[in-house]
Amino acid sequence: MLENYLPILLFLIIGALVGVGPLVLGYVLGPRRPDQEKDSPYECGFEAFESSRMKFDVRYYLVAILFILFDLEIAFLFPWAVVLEDLGIFGFWAMVLFLAILVVGFLYEWKKGALEWE
């Protein structure tokens, strides 16, 4: 039973090495020559000219939430694709219904102008 989880464990280990490895290598091998300019706070290469407490437009948050929503919904397709053969025709039509609801929600958001920045 545990041999079924070995590919997942290897995937997690390799993913951690790919993510953390360059950071550790950069820290160990990178030059350390701090000066006043490098240690000063900056915002896009120049001094901040507005308060950090300024309000963002609500549309920014709406687009971010929509991205997370649709990104997570797409993540459900991967496990479904793996077990599609076991699910049969019922599993196929259940996912078609799921995607249809997703498309209807996307079209609704598009029609309401949630994706417009003007």
Biopython code that builds the backbone (N, CA, C, O; Angstrom):
import numpy as np
from Bio.PDB.StructureBuilder import StructureBuilder

atoms = [
    (1, "MET", "N", (0.820, -1.198, 0.000)),
    (1, "MET", "CA", (0.000, 0.000, 0.000)),
    (1, "MET", "C", (0.864, 1.263, 0.000)),
    (1, "MET", "O", (0.554, 2.235, -0.689)),
    (2, "LEU", "N", (1.947, 1.240, 0.777)),
    (2, "LEU", "CA", (2.793, 2.432, 0.849)),
    (2, "LEU", "C", (3.535, 2.708, -0.448)),
    (2, "LEU", "O", (3.916, 3.851, -0.701)),
    (3, "GLU", "N", (3.753, 1.685, -1.285)),
    (3, "GLU", "CA", (4.452, 1.918, -2.547)),
    (3, "GLU", "C", (3.627, 2.779, -3.504)),
    (3, "GLU", "O", (4.172, 3.351, -4.448)),
    (4, "ASN", "N", (2.316, 2.873, -3.266)),
    (4, "ASN", "CA", (1.478, 3.752, -4.080)),
    (4, "ASN", "C", (1.779, 5.220, -3.818)),
    (4, "ASN", "O", (1.567, 6.068, -4.684)),
    (5, "TYR", "N", (2.275, 5.518, -2.617)),
    (5, "TYR", "CA", (2.547, 6.907, -2.243)),
    (5, "TYR", "C", (3.976, 7.331, -2.555)),
    (5, "TYR", "O", (4.306, 8.505, -2.394)),
    (6, "LEU", "N", (4.834, 6.414, -2.996)),
    (6, "LEU", "CA", (6.220, 6.746, -3.295)),
    (6, "LEU", "C", (6.341, 7.801, -4.396)),
    (6, "LEU", "O", (7.143, 8.720, -4.232)),
    (7, "PRO", "N", (5.597, 7.732, -5.512)),
    (7, "PRO", "CA", (5.705, 8.802, -6.518)),
    (7, "PRO", "C", (5.301, 10.167, -5.964)),
    (7, "PRO", "O", (5.897, 11.182, -6.326)),
    (8, "ILE", "N", (4.302, 10.199, -5.099)),
    (8, "ILE", "CA", (3.875, 11.471, -4.515)),
    (8, "ILE", "C", (4.964, 12.022, -3.604)),
    (8, "ILE", "O", (5.248, 13.219, -3.621)),
    (9, "LEU", "N", (5.571, 11.147, -2.812)),
    (9, "LEU", "CA", (6.651, 11.571, -1.928)),
    (9, "LEU", "C", (7.838, 12.083, -2.741)),
    (9, "LEU", "O", (8.422, 13.112, -2.400)),
    (10, "LEU", "N", (8.195, 11.386, -3.797)),
    (10, "LEU", "CA", (9.287, 11.851, -4.658)),
    (10, "LEU", "C", (8.948, 13.187, -5.307)),
    (10, "LEU", "O", (9.810, 14.059, -5.417)),
    (11, "PHE", "N", (7.722, 13.352, -5.731)),
    (11, "PHE", "CA", (7.283, 14.608, -6.330)),
    (11, "PHE", "C", (7.414, 15.754, -5.330)),
    (11, "PHE", "O", (7.889, 16.835, -5.680)),
    (12, "LEU", "N", (6.994, 15.519, -4.088)),
    (12, "LEU", "CA", (7.097, 16.557, -3.066)),
    (12, "LEU", "C", (8.554, 16.889, -2.740)),
    (12, "LEU", "O", (8.897, 18.057, -2.557)),
    (13, "ILE", "N", (9.402, 15.881, -2.667)),
    (13, "ILE", "CA", (10.812, 16.126, -2.366)),
    (13, "ILE", "C", (11.482, 16.897, -3.497)),
    (13, "ILE", "O", (12.212, 17.856, -3.246)),
    (14, "ILE", "N", (11.241, 16.487, -4.732)),
    (14, "ILE", "CA", (11.841, 17.195, -5.870)),
    (14, "ILE", "C", (11.290, 18.613, -5.967)),
    (14, "ILE", "O", (12.035, 19.546, -6.266)),
    (15, "GLY", "N", (10.002, 18.784, -5.721)),
    (15, "GLY", "CA", (9.413, 20.124, -5.731)),
    (15, "GLY", "C", (10.020, 21.022, -4.677)),
    (15, "GLY", "O", (10.283, 22.196, -4.936)),
    (16, "ALA", "N", (10.245, 20.482, -3.484)),
    (16, "ALA", "CA", (10.878, 21.271, -2.419)),
    (16, "ALA", "C", (12.312, 21.624, -2.791)),
    (16, "ALA", "O", (12.762, 22.742, -2.542)),
    (17, "LEU", "N", (13.030, 20.678, -3.384)),
    (17, "LEU", "CA", (14.410, 20.965, -3.797)),
    (17, "LEU", "C", (14.462, 22.024, -4.891)),
    (17, "LEU", "O", (15.334, 22.893, -4.873)),
    (18, "VAL", "N", (13.543, 21.958, -5.835)),
    (18, "VAL", "CA", (13.516, 22.955, -6.905)),
    (18, "VAL", "C", (13.133, 24.326, -6.351)),
    (18, "VAL", "O", (13.633, 25.346, -6.826)),
    (19, "GLY", "N", (12.265, 24.357, -5.368)),
    (19, "GLY", "CA", (11.844, 25.636, -4.802)),
    (19, "GLY", "C", (12.830, 26.232, -3.821)),
    (19, "GLY", "O", (13.073, 27.439, -3.834)),
    (20, "VAL", "N", (13.403, 25.392, -2.968)),
    (20, "VAL", "CA", (14.281, 25.877, -1.906)),
    (20, "VAL", "C", (15.749, 25.872, -2.343)),
    (20, "VAL", "O", (16.535, 26.698, -1.879)),
    (21, "GLY", "N", (16.115, 24.958, -3.222)),
    (21, "GLY", "CA", (17.509, 24.828, -3.646)),
    (21, "GLY", "C", (18.128, 26.118, -4.174)),
    (21, "GLY", "O", (19.187, 26.517, -3.691)),
    (22, "PRO", "N", (17.505, 26.787, -5.153)),
    (22, "PRO", "CA", (18.088, 28.039, -5.653)),
    (22, "PRO", "C", (18.193, 29.123, -4.575)),
    (22, "PRO", "O", (19.138, 29.912, -4.586)),
    (23, "LEU", "N", (17.239, 29.168, -3.651)),
    (23, "LEU", "CA", (17.319, 30.155, -2.581)),
    (23, "LEU", "C", (18.525, 29.897, -1.688)),
    (23, "LEU", "O", (19.249, 30.825, -1.328)),
    (24, "VAL", "N", (18.737, 28.643, -1.336)),
    (24, "VAL", "CA", (19.874, 28.299, -0.484)),
    (24, "VAL", "C", (21.183, 28.548, -1.234)),
    (24, "VAL", "O", (22.129, 29.092, -0.665)),
    (25, "LEU", "N", (21.243, 28.150, -2.512)),
    (25, "LEU", "CA", (22.454, 28.388, -3.295)),
    (25, "LEU", "C", (22.751, 29.880, -3.434)),
    (25, "LEU", "O", (23.906, 30.293, -3.335)),
    (26, "GLY", "N", (21.734, 30.676, -3.659)),
    (26, "GLY", "CA", (21.927, 32.120, -3.755)),
    (26, "GLY", "C", (22.413, 32.724, -2.451)),
    (26, "GLY", "O", (23.241, 33.635, -2.447)),
    (27, "TYR", "N", (21.897, 32.216, -1.357)),
    (27, "TYR", "CA", (22.326, 32.722, -0.051)),
    (27, "TYR", "C", (23.764, 32.311, 0.256)),
    (27, "TYR", "O", (24.541, 33.111, 0.776)),
    (28, "VAL", "N", (24.119, 31.068, -0.064)),
    (28, "VAL", "CA", (25.463, 30.563, 0.248)),
    (28, "VAL", "C", (26.509, 31.137, -0.711)),
    (28, "VAL", "O", (27.583, 31.549, -0.273)),
    (29, "LEU", "N", (26.211, 31.168, -2.009)),
    (29, "LEU", "CA", (27.199, 31.562, -3.000)),
    (29, "LEU", "C", (27.152, 33.042, -3.378)),
    (29, "LEU", "O", (28.104, 33.557, -3.964)),
    (30, "GLY", "N", (26.070, 33.724, -3.054)),
    (30, "GLY", "CA", (25.912, 35.116, -3.457)),
    (30, "GLY", "C", (26.799, 36.068, -2.678)),
    (30, "GLY", "O", (27.123, 35.819, -1.517)),
    (31, "PRO", "N", (27.197, 37.177, -3.331)),
    (31, "PRO", "CA", (28.021, 38.158, -2.625)),
    (31, "PRO", "C", (27.191, 38.925, -1.601)),
    (31, "PRO", "O", (25.996, 39.154, -1.788)),
    (32, "ARG", "N", (27.848, 39.312, -0.525)),
    (32, "ARG", "CA", (27.185, 40.110, 0.522)),
    (32, "ARG", "C", (27.967, 41.406, 0.691)),
    (32, "ARG", "O", (28.954, 41.459, 1.424)),
    (33, "ARG", "N", (27.514, 42.446, 0.005)),
    (33, "ARG", "CA", (28.145, 43.754, 0.114)),
    (33, "ARG", "C", (27.063, 44.802, 0.367)),
    (33, "ARG", "O", (26.780, 45.621, -0.507)),
    (34, "PRO", "N", (26.463, 44.783, 1.543)),
    (34, "PRO", "CA", (25.393, 45.762, 1.809)),
    (34, "PRO", "C", (25.958, 47.178, 1.940)),
    (34, "PRO", "O", (27.066, 47.379, 2.437)),
    (35, "ASP", "N", (25.182, 48.134, 1.490)),
    (35, "ASP", "CA", (25.502, 49.542, 1.708)),
    (35, "ASP", "C", (24.203, 50.281, 1.991)),
    (35, "ASP", "O", (23.133, 49.674, 2.039)),
    (36, "GLN", "N", (24.299, 51.573, 2.176)),
    (36, "GLN", "CA", (23.117, 52.347, 2.574)),
    (36, "GLN", "C", (22.028, 52.320, 1.498)),
    (36, "GLN", "O", (20.842, 52.271, 1.822)),
    (37, "GLU", "N", (22.418, 52.350, 0.237)),
    (37, "GLU", "CA", (21.434, 52.319, -0.847)),
    (37, "GLU", "C", (20.687, 50.991, -0.898)),
    (37, "GLU", "O", (19.466, 50.961, -1.053)),
    (38, "LYS", "N", (21.429, 49.894, -0.766)),
    (38, "LYS", "CA", (20.801, 48.580, -0.842)),
    (38, "LYS", "C", (19.880, 48.307, 0.342)),
    (38, "LYS", "O", (18.874, 47.613, 0.195)),
    (39, "ASP", "N", (20.205, 48.835, 1.487)),
    (39, "ASP", "CA", (19.410, 48.589, 2.678)),
    (39, "ASP", "C", (18.246, 49.564, 2.840)),
    (39, "ASP", "O", (17.437, 49.397, 3.753)),
    (40, "SER", "N", (18.140, 50.567, 1.988)),
    (40, "SER", "CA", (17.056, 51.546, 2.115)),
    (40, "SER", "C", (15.761, 50.987, 1.537)),
    (40, "SER", "O", (15.794, 50.231, 0.566)),
    (41, "PRO", "N", (14.630, 51.347, 2.120)),
    (41, "PRO", "CA", (13.349, 50.876, 1.568)),
    (41, "PRO", "C", (13.053, 51.604, 0.259)),
    (41, "PRO", "O", (13.404, 52.772, 0.094)),
    (42, "TYR", "N", (12.414, 50.910, -0.654)),
    (42, "TYR", "CA", (12.082, 51.518, -1.932)),
    (42, "TYR", "C", (10.760, 50.967, -2.427)),
    (42, "TYR", "O", (10.276, 49.935, -1.964)),
    (43, "GLU", "N", (10.200, 51.674, -3.366)),
    (43, "GLU", "CA", (8.956, 51.246, -4.000)),
    (43, "GLU", "C", (9.111, 51.499, -5.489)),
    (43, "GLU", "O", (9.068, 52.644, -5.940)),
    (44, "CYS", "N", (9.286, 50.459, -6.227)),
    (44, "CYS", "CA", (9.429, 50.534, -7.680)),
    (44, "CYS", "C", (10.619, 51.388, -8.095)),
    (44, "CYS", "O", (10.572, 52.024, -9.148)),
    (45, "GLY", "N", (11.666, 51.420, -7.312)),
    (45, "GLY", "CA", (12.874, 52.130, -7.695)),
    (45, "GLY", "C", (12.919, 53.585, -7.291)),
    (45, "GLY", "O", (13.926, 54.249, -7.533)),
    (46, "PHE", "N", (11.864, 54.108, -6.683)),
    (46, "PHE", "CA", (11.897, 55.501, -6.239)),
    (46, "PHE", "C", (11.225, 55.612, -4.879)),
    (46, "PHE", "O", (10.526, 54.699, -4.441)),
    (47, "GLU", "N", (11.441, 56.718, -4.235)),
    (47, "GLU", "CA", (10.876, 56.922, -2.903)),
    (47, "GLU", "C", (9.347, 56.917, -2.956)),
    (47, "GLU", "O", (8.745, 57.385, -3.922)),
    (48, "ALA", "N", (8.740, 56.386, -1.913)),
    (48, "ALA", "CA", (7.271, 56.362, -1.840)),
    (48, "ALA", "C", (6.751, 57.788, -1.734)),
    (48, "ALA", "O", (7.289, 58.605, -0.987)),
    (49, "PHE", "N", (5.692, 58.076, -2.495)),
    (49, "PHE", "CA", (5.140, 59.427, -2.478)),
    (49, "PHE", "C", (3.715, 59.474, -1.946)),
    (49, "PHE", "O", (3.127, 60.549, -1.825)),
    (50, "GLU", "N", (3.165, 58.315, -1.631)),
    (50, "GLU", "CA", (1.823, 58.280, -1.049)),
    (50, "GLU", "C", (1.855, 57.446, 0.215)),
    (50, "GLU", "O", (2.829, 56.748, 0.494)),
    (51, "SER", "N", (0.793, 57.528, 0.962)),
    (51, "SER", "CA", (0.689, 56.768, 2.190)),
    (51, "SER", "C", (0.564, 55.271, 1.869)),
    (51, "SER", "O", (-0.046, 54.887, 0.871)),
    (52, "SER", "N", (1.137, 54.459, 2.712)),
    (52, "SER", "CA", (0.996, 53.017, 2.524)),
    (52, "SER", "C", (-0.399, 52.541, 2.918)),
    (52, "SER", "O", (-0.749, 51.383, 2.690)),
    (53, "ARG", "N", (-1.182, 53.416, 3.499)),
    (53, "ARG", "CA", (-2.547, 53.081, 3.911)),
    (53, "ARG", "C", (-3.585, 53.441, 2.861)),
    (53, "ARG", "O", (-4.782, 53.392, 3.144)),
    (54, "MET", "N", (-3.155, 53.805, 1.648)),
    (54, "MET", "CA", (-4.130, 54.182, 0.617)),
    (54, "MET", "C", (-4.985, 52.978, 0.229)),
    (54, "MET", "O", (-4.545, 51.833, 0.337)),
    (55, "LYS", "N", (-6.180, 53.237, -0.212)),
    (55, "LYS", "CA", (-7.117, 52.173, -0.551)),
    (55, "LYS", "C", (-6.922, 51.740, -1.998)),
    (55, "LYS", "O", (-6.697, 52.560, -2.888)),
    (56, "PHE", "N", (-7.013, 50.429, -2.208)),
    (56, "PHE", "CA", (-6.969, 49.880, -3.552)),
    (56, "PHE", "C", (-8.378, 49.856, -4.113)),
    (56, "PHE", "O", (-9.361, 49.814, -3.374)),
    (57, "ASP", "N", (-8.453, 49.885, -5.424)),
    (57, "ASP", "CA", (-9.739, 49.772, -6.079)),
    (57, "ASP", "C", (-10.318, 48.379, -5.824)),
    (57, "ASP", "O", (-9.584, 47.391, -5.812)),
    (58, "VAL", "N", (-11.608, 48.305, -5.625)),
    (58, "VAL", "CA", (-12.276, 47.034, -5.334)),
    (58, "VAL", "C", (-12.108, 46.058, -6.492)),
    (58, "VAL", "O", (-12.092, 44.846, -6.281)),
    (59, "ARG", "N", (-11.984, 46.567, -7.699)),
    (59, "ARG", "CA", (-11.841, 45.682, -8.861)),
    (59, "ARG", "C", (-10.557, 44.851, -8.783)),
    (59, "ARG", "O", (-10.506, 43.731, -9.291)),
    (60, "TYR", "N", (-9.529, 45.403, -8.149)),
    (60, "TYR", "CA", (-8.290, 44.640, -7.981)),
    (60, "TYR", "C", (-8.575, 43.373, -7.177)),
    (60, "TYR", "O", (-8.149, 42.283, -7.558)),
    (61, "TYR", "N", (-9.289, 43.516, -6.079)),
    (61, "TYR", "CA", (-9.618, 42.368, -5.247)),
    (61, "TYR", "C", (-10.569, 41.419, -5.971)),
    (61, "TYR", "O", (-10.460, 40.202, -5.822)),
    (62, "LEU", "N", (-11.482, 41.955, -6.739)),
    (62, "LEU", "CA", (-12.431, 41.125, -7.467)),
    (62, "LEU", "C", (-11.711, 40.250, -8.492)),
    (62, "LEU", "O", (-11.998, 39.058, -8.604)),
    (63, "VAL", "N", (-10.786, 40.836, -9.231)),
    (63, "VAL", "CA", (-10.028, 40.053, -10.206)),
    (63, "VAL", "C", (-9.175, 39.007, -9.500)),
    (63, "VAL", "O", (-9.053, 37.880, -9.980)),
    (64, "ALA", "N", (-8.580, 39.371, -8.358)),
    (64, "ALA", "CA", (-7.769, 38.404, -7.613)),
    (64, "ALA", "C", (-8.623, 37.239, -7.123)),
    (64, "ALA", "O", (-8.208, 36.084, -7.220)),
    (65, "ILE", "N", (-9.796, 37.528, -6.606)),
    (65, "ILE", "CA", (-10.687, 36.474, -6.119)),
    (65, "ILE", "C", (-11.156, 35.603, -7.282)),
    (65, "ILE", "O", (-11.234, 34.382, -7.150)),
    (66, "LEU", "N", (-11.466, 36.222, -8.417)),
    (66, "LEU", "CA", (-11.881, 35.446, -9.584)),
    (66, "LEU", "C", (-10.753, 34.544, -10.075)),
    (66, "LEU", "O", (-10.992, 33.404, -10.474)),
    (67, "PHE", "N", (-9.530, 35.056, -10.046)),
    (67, "PHE", "CA", (-8.403, 34.233, -10.460)),
    (67, "PHE", "C", (-8.264, 33.022, -9.543)),
    (67, "PHE", "O", (-8.112, 31.896, -10.017)),
    (68, "ILE", "N", (-8.315, 33.250, -8.240)),
    (68, "ILE", "CA", (-8.189, 32.138, -7.293)),
    (68, "ILE", "C", (-9.325, 31.149, -7.484)),
    (68, "ILE", "O", (-9.102, 29.938, -7.474)),
    (69, "LEU", "N", (-10.537, 31.649, -7.658)),
    (69, "LEU", "CA", (-11.696, 30.780, -7.840)),
    (69, "LEU", "C", (-11.526, 29.885, -9.063)),
    (69, "LEU", "O", (-11.670, 28.666, -8.968)),
    (70, "PHE", "N", (-11.219, 30.485, -10.211)),
    (70, "PHE", "CA", (-11.108, 29.699, -11.433)),
    (70, "PHE", "C", (-9.862, 28.826, -11.420)),
    (70, "PHE", "O", (-9.866, 27.741, -12.003)),
    (71, "ASP", "N", (-8.805, 29.275, -10.770)),
    (71, "ASP", "CA", (-7.605, 28.462, -10.661)),
    (71, "ASP", "C", (-7.875, 27.212, -9.830)),
    (71, "ASP", "O", (-7.435, 26.121, -10.192)),
    (72, "LEU", "N", (-8.583, 27.359, -8.739)),
    (72, "LEU", "CA", (-8.923, 26.201, -7.910)),
    (72, "LEU", "C", (-9.898, 25.268, -8.619)),
    (72, "LEU", "O", (-9.820, 24.048, -8.478)),
    (73, "GLU", "N", (-10.796, 25.844, -9.367)),
    (73, "GLU", "CA", (-11.752, 25.010, -10.093)),
    (73, "GLU", "C", (-11.025, 24.162, -11.139)),
    (73, "GLU", "O", (-11.363, 22.994, -11.332)),
    (74, "ILE", "N", (-10.044, 24.735, -11.803)),
    (74, "ILE", "CA", (-9.277, 23.985, -12.787)),
    (74, "ILE", "C", (-8.471, 22.888, -12.097)),
    (74, "ILE", "O", (-8.254, 21.825, -12.679)),
    (75, "ALA", "N", (-8.028, 23.133, -10.872)),
    (75, "ALA", "CA", (-7.258, 22.119, -10.136)),
    (75, "ALA", "C", (-8.089, 20.861, -9.888)),
    (75, "ALA", "O", (-7.526, 19.782, -9.704)),
    (76, "PHE", "N", (-9.409, 20.980, -9.881)),
    (76, "PHE", "CA", (-10.258, 19.804, -9.706)),
    (76, "PHE", "C", (-10.254, 18.901, -10.942)),
    (76, "PHE", "O", (-10.649, 17.738, -10.860)),
    (77, "LEU", "N", (-9.812, 19.425, -12.077)),
    (77, "LEU", "CA", (-9.799, 18.625, -13.301)),
    (77, "LEU", "C", (-8.715, 17.551, -13.272)),
    (77, "LEU", "O", (-8.891, 16.491, -13.873)),
    (78, "PHE", "N", (-7.616, 17.796, -12.600)),
    (78, "PHE", "CA", (-6.512, 16.832, -12.611)),
    (78, "PHE", "C", (-6.878, 15.520, -11.926)),
    (78, "PHE", "O", (-6.696, 14.464, -12.531)),
    (79, "PRO", "N", (-7.389, 15.536, -10.688)),
    (79, "PRO", "CA", (-7.763, 14.243, -10.091)),
    (79, "PRO", "C", (-8.901, 13.574, -10.857)),
    (79, "PRO", "O", (-8.957, 12.347, -10.945)),
    (80, "TRP", "N", (-9.795, 14.366, -11.403)),
    (80, "TRP", "CA", (-10.901, 13.801, -12.182)),
    (80, "TRP", "C", (-10.368, 13.083, -13.415)),
    (80, "TRP", "O", (-10.841, 12.000, -13.760)),
    (81, "ALA", "N", (-9.376, 13.688, -14.084)),
    (81, "ALA", "CA", (-8.823, 13.073, -15.282)),
    (81, "ALA", "C", (-8.110, 11.759, -14.951)),
    (81, "ALA", "O", (-8.092, 10.842, -15.772)),
    (82, "VAL", "N", (-7.530, 11.664, -13.767)),
    (82, "VAL", "CA", (-6.822, 10.448, -13.377)),
    (82, "VAL", "C", (-7.797, 9.290, -13.168)),
    (82, "VAL", "O", (-7.502, 8.155, -13.542)),
    (83, "VAL", "N", (-8.954, 9.569, -12.574)),
    (83, "VAL", "CA", (-9.898, 8.498, -12.247)),
    (83, "VAL", "C", (-11.098, 8.458, -13.189)),
    (83, "VAL", "O", (-12.104, 7.820, -12.879)),
    (84, "LEU", "N", (-11.004, 9.127, -14.325)),
    (84, "LEU", "CA", (-12.140, 9.186, -15.251)),
    (84, "LEU", "C", (-12.558, 7.802, -15.713)),
    (84, "LEU", "O", (-13.751, 7.527, -15.845)),
    (85, "GLU", "N", (-11.602, 6.939, -15.956)),
    (85, "GLU", "CA", (-11.925, 5.588, -16.422)),
    (85, "GLU", "C", (-12.737, 4.822, -15.375)),
    (85, "GLU", "O", (-13.640, 4.059, -15.721)),
    (86, "ASP", "N", (-12.415, 5.027, -14.106)),
    (86, "ASP", "CA", (-13.152, 4.352, -13.032)),
    (86, "ASP", "C", (-14.540, 4.948, -12.822)),
    (86, "ASP", "O", (-15.466, 4.239, -12.429)),
    (87, "LEU", "N", (-14.691, 6.250, -13.082)),
    (87, "LEU", "CA", (-15.976, 6.913, -12.852)),
    (87, "LEU", "C", (-17.009, 6.568, -13.906)),
    (87, "LEU", "O", (-18.204, 6.512, -13.616)),
    (88, "GLY", "N", (-16.559, 6.339, -15.111)),
    (88, "GLY", "CA", (-17.483, 5.984, -16.178)),
    (88, "GLY", "C", (-18.217, 7.194, -16.726)),
    (88, "GLY", "O", (-17.771, 8.333, -16.588)),
    (89, "ILE", "N", (-19.336, 6.925, -17.340)),
    (89, "ILE", "CA", (-20.109, 7.979, -18.018)),
    (89, "ILE", "C", (-20.728, 8.954, -17.023)),
    (89, "ILE", "O", (-20.889, 10.136, -17.326)),
    (90, "PHE", "N", (-21.078, 8.454, -15.822)),
    (90, "PHE", "CA", (-21.640, 9.344, -14.803)),
    (90, "PHE", "C", (-20.621, 10.404, -14.394)),
    (90, "PHE", "O", (-20.965, 11.578, -14.260)),
    (91, "GLY", "N", (-19.380, 9.998, -14.197)),
    (91, "GLY", "CA", (-18.321, 10.942, -13.833)),
    (91, "GLY", "C", (-18.055, 11.949, -14.936)),
    (91, "GLY", "O", (-17.772, 13.117, -14.668)),
    (92, "PHE", "N", (-18.146, 11.492, -16.177)),
    (92, "PHE", "CA", (-17.955, 12.410, -17.302)),
    (92, "PHE", "C", (-19.032, 13.487, -17.324)),
    (92, "PHE", "O", (-18.723, 14.672, -17.447)),
    (93, "TRP", "N", (-20.308, 13.075, -17.205)),
    (93, "TRP", "CA", (-21.393, 14.056, -17.276)),
    (93, "TRP", "C", (-21.449, 14.936, -16.030)),
    (93, "TRP", "O", (-21.902, 16.078, -16.100)),
    (94, "ALA", "N", (-20.999, 14.422, -14.906)),
    (94, "ALA", "CA", (-20.919, 15.256, -13.705)),
    (94, "ALA", "C", (-19.910, 16.382, -13.907)),
    (94, "ALA", "O", (-20.149, 17.517, -13.496)),
    (95, "MET", "N", (-18.779, 16.065, -14.541)),
    (95, "MET", "CA", (-17.779, 17.105, -14.803)),
    (95, "MET", "C", (-18.253, 18.064, -15.882)),
    (95, "MET", "O", (-17.954, 19.256, -15.820)),
    (96, "VAL", "N", (-18.990, 17.564, -16.874)),
    (96, "VAL", "CA", (-19.556, 18.459, -17.892)),
    (96, "VAL", "C", (-20.502, 19.456, -17.226)),
    (96, "VAL", "O", (-20.482, 20.642, -17.555)),
    (97, "LEU", "N", (-21.324, 18.988, -16.297)),
    (97, "LEU", "CA", (-22.217, 19.890, -15.565)),
    (97, "LEU", "C", (-21.415, 20.892, -14.733)),
    (97, "LEU", "O", (-21.741, 22.079, -14.709)),
    (98, "PHE", "N", (-20.379, 20.423, -14.058)),
    (98, "PHE", "CA", (-19.510, 21.287, -13.264)),
    (98, "PHE", "C", (-18.890, 22.376, -14.134)),
    (98, "PHE", "O", (-18.899, 23.548, -13.754)),
    (99, "LEU", "N", (-18.354, 22.007, -15.291)),
    (99, "LEU", "CA", (-17.742, 22.985, -16.190)),
    (99, "LEU", "C", (-18.778, 23.929, -16.791)),
    (99, "LEU", "O", (-18.485, 25.102, -17.026)),
    (100, "ALA", "N", (-19.986, 23.427, -17.042)),
    (100, "ALA", "CA", (-21.047, 24.293, -17.563)),
    (100, "ALA", "C", (-21.400, 25.370, -16.533)),
    (100, "ALA", "O", (-21.576, 26.535, -16.889)),
    (101, "ILE", "N", (-21.504, 24.988, -15.270)),
    (101, "ILE", "CA", (-21.776, 25.973, -14.215)),
    (101, "ILE", "C", (-20.631, 26.975, -14.125)),
    (101, "ILE", "O", (-20.859, 28.169, -13.933)),
    (102, "LEU", "N", (-19.412, 26.493, -14.264)),
    (102, "LEU", "CA", (-18.241, 27.370, -14.239)),
    (102, "LEU", "C", (-18.273, 28.365, -15.397)),
    (102, "LEU", "O", (-17.974, 29.544, -15.205)),
    (103, "VAL", "N", (-18.631, 27.908, -16.589)),
    (103, "VAL", "CA", (-18.711, 28.789, -17.751)),
    (103, "VAL", "C", (-19.827, 29.806, -17.582)),
    (103, "VAL", "O", (-19.663, 30.967, -17.955)),
    (104, "VAL", "N", (-20.951, 29.393, -17.031)),
    (104, "VAL", "CA", (-22.057, 30.333, -16.800)),
    (104, "VAL", "C", (-21.623, 31.414, -15.816)),
    (104, "VAL", "O", (-21.937, 32.588, -16.014)),
    (105, "GLY", "N", (-20.910, 31.036, -14.764)),
    (105, "GLY", "CA", (-20.405, 32.021, -13.808)),
    (105, "GLY", "C", (-19.407, 32.972, -14.443)),
    (105, "GLY", "O", (-19.418, 34.172, -14.168)),
    (106, "PHE", "N", (-18.543, 32.432, -15.296)),
    (106, "PHE", "CA", (-17.575, 33.278, -15.984)),
    (106, "PHE", "C", (-18.280, 34.264, -16.918)),
    (106, "PHE", "O", (-17.944, 35.448, -16.940)),
    (107, "LEU", "N", (-19.246, 33.783, -17.681)),
    (107, "LEU", "CA", (-19.984, 34.672, -18.585)),
    (107, "LEU", "C", (-20.748, 35.745, -17.817)),
    (107, "LEU", "O", (-20.838, 36.887, -18.267)),
    (108, "TYR", "N", (-21.297, 35.383, -16.665)),
    (108, "TYR", "CA", (-21.999, 36.360, -15.827)),
    (108, "TYR", "C", (-21.043, 37.457, -15.365)),
    (108, "TYR", "O", (-21.364, 38.642, -15.445)),
    (109, "GLU", "N", (-19.862, 37.053, -14.881)),
    (109, "GLU", "CA", (-18.876, 38.043, -14.433)),
    (109, "GLU", "C", (-18.409, 38.912, -15.595)),
    (109, "GLU", "O", (-18.195, 40.113, -15.424)),
    (110, "TRP", "N", (-18.251, 38.324, -16.758)),
    (110, "TRP", "CA", (-17.819, 39.075, -17.926)),
    (110, "TRP", "C", (-18.891, 40.093, -18.325)),
    (110, "TRP", "O", (-18.587, 41.248, -18.624)),
    (111, "LYS", "N", (-20.171, 39.637, -18.323)),
    (111, "LYS", "CA", (-21.266, 40.526, -18.706)),
    (111, "LYS", "C", (-21.447, 41.669, -17.709)),
    (111, "LYS", "O", (-21.807, 42.780, -18.099)),
    (112, "LYS", "N", (-21.198, 41.401, -16.419)),
    (112, "LYS", "CA", (-21.314, 42.434, -15.392)),
    (112, "LYS", "C", (-20.160, 43.426, -15.433)),
    (112, "LYS", "O", (-20.211, 44.467, -14.777)),
    (113, "GLY", "N", (-19.111, 43.106, -16.208)),
    (113, "GLY", "CA", (-17.994, 44.026, -16.330)),
    (113, "GLY", "C", (-16.939, 43.874, -15.237)),
    (113, "GLY", "O", (-16.142, 44.785, -15.009)),
    (114, "ALA", "N", (-16.934, 42.739, -14.572)),
    (114, "ALA", "CA", (-15.976, 42.543, -13.489)),
    (114, "ALA", "C", (-14.547, 42.450, -14.007)),
    (114, "ALA", "O", (-13.601, 42.662, -13.248)),
    (115, "LEU", "N", (-14.377, 42.137, -15.286)),
    (115, "LEU", "CA", (-13.043, 42.009, -15.847)),
    (115, "LEU", "C", (-12.580, 43.259, -16.586)),
    (115, "LEU", "O", (-11.496, 43.269, -17.169)),
    (116, "GLU", "N", (-13.387, 44.302, -16.565)),
    (116, "GLU", "CA", (-13.040, 45.566, -17.221)),
    (116, "GLU", "C", (-12.325, 46.484, -16.257)),
    (116, "GLU", "O", (-12.672, 46.539, -15.077)),
    (117, "TRP", "N", (-11.324, 47.212, -16.746)),
    (117, "TRP", "CA", (-10.570, 48.136, -15.890)),
    (117, "TRP", "C", (-10.906, 49.591, -16.189)),
    (117, "TRP", "O", (-10.367, 50.478, -15.526)),
    (118, "GLU", "N", (-11.743, 49.865, -17.126)),
    (118, "GLU", "CA", (-12.044, 51.241, -17.525)),
    (118, "GLU", "C", (-13.005, 51.888, -16.578)),
    (118, "GLU", "O", (-13.367, 53.050, -16.764)),
]
sb = StructureBuilder()
sb.init_structure("model")
sb.init_model(0)
sb.init_chain("A")
sb.init_seg("    ")
for serial, (resi, resn, name, xyz) in enumerate(atoms, 1):
    if name == "N":
        sb.init_residue(resn, " ", resi, " ")
    sb.init_atom(name, np.array(xyz, "f"), 0.0, 1.0, " ", f" {name:<3s}", serial, name[0])
structure = sb.get_structure()
